[in-house]
Amino acid sequence: MWADADPDDITFADQHAAHGNFRDWARLTAHVRLALSRTGRPRVDREVLRWAFGRLGGST
């Protein structure tokens, strides 16, 4: 899933939620996968990331 993501969106995700931490990336990835399956979107985008951040208790 991350291989198809825009590099700017990966940076955005790291800055706002994952902070270079493997466990945070794992949690974020689980929520992003759920969002993609629920929406039927083919790839990660900012809207999906913001939804996942909300599930993590993070902010945008």
C-alpha positions as CSV (number, residue, x, y, z in Angstrom):
1,M,0.0,0.0,0.0
2,W,2.8,2.5,0.8
3,A,4.7,1.6,-2.4
4,D,1.9,3.2,-4.4
5,A,1.5,6.3,-2.1
6,D,2.7,9.7,-3.1
7,P,6.0,10.4,-1.3
8,D,4.6,13.7,0.0
9,D,1.7,11.8,1.6
10,I,4.2,9.4,3.3
11,T,6.1,12.4,4.7
12,F,2.8,14.0,5.8
13,A,1.9,10.7,7.6
14,D,5.2,10.5,9.3
15,Q,5.2,14.2,10.4
16,H,1.6,14.0,11.8
17,A,1.3,10.5,13.2
18,A,4.2,8.0,12.8
19,H,7.2,10.2,13.8
20,G,9.6,7.6,12.5
21,N,8.4,5.0,15.0
22,F,7.8,1.5,13.7
23,R,5.0,0.8,16.1
24,D,3.2,4.0,15.2
25,W,3.7,3.2,11.5
26,A,2.1,-0.3,12.1
27,R,-0.9,1.2,13.9
28,L,-1.3,3.9,11.2
29,T,-1.0,1.2,8.5
30,A,-3.8,-0.9,10.1
31,H,-6.1,2.1,10.2
32,V,-5.3,3.1,6.6
33,R,-6.0,-0.4,5.4
34,L,-9.3,-0.3,7.1
35,A,-10.1,3.1,5.5
36,L,-9.1,1.9,2.0
37,S,-11.3,-1.2,2.3
38,R,-14.3,0.8,3.5
39,T,-14.0,3.5,0.9
40,G,-12.8,1.3,-2.0
41,R,-10.1,3.8,-2.8
42,P,-7.1,2.3,-4.6
43,R,-4.4,4.2,-2.8
44,V,-3.5,6.3,0.2
45,D,-4.4,10.0,0.0
46,R,-4.6,12.9,2.5
47,E,-8.3,12.3,3.2
48,V,-7.7,8.7,4.1
49,L,-4.7,9.7,6.2
50,R,-6.7,12.3,8.1
51,W,-9.4,9.7,8.9
52,A,-6.7,7.4,10.2
53,F,-5.2,10.1,12.3
54,G,-8.5,10.6,13.9
55,R,-8.7,6.9,14.8
56,L,-5.2,7.2,16.3
57,G,-6.2,10.3,18.3
58,G,-3.7,12.4,16.3
59,S,-4.2,15.7,14.6
60,T,-3.7,17.0,11.1
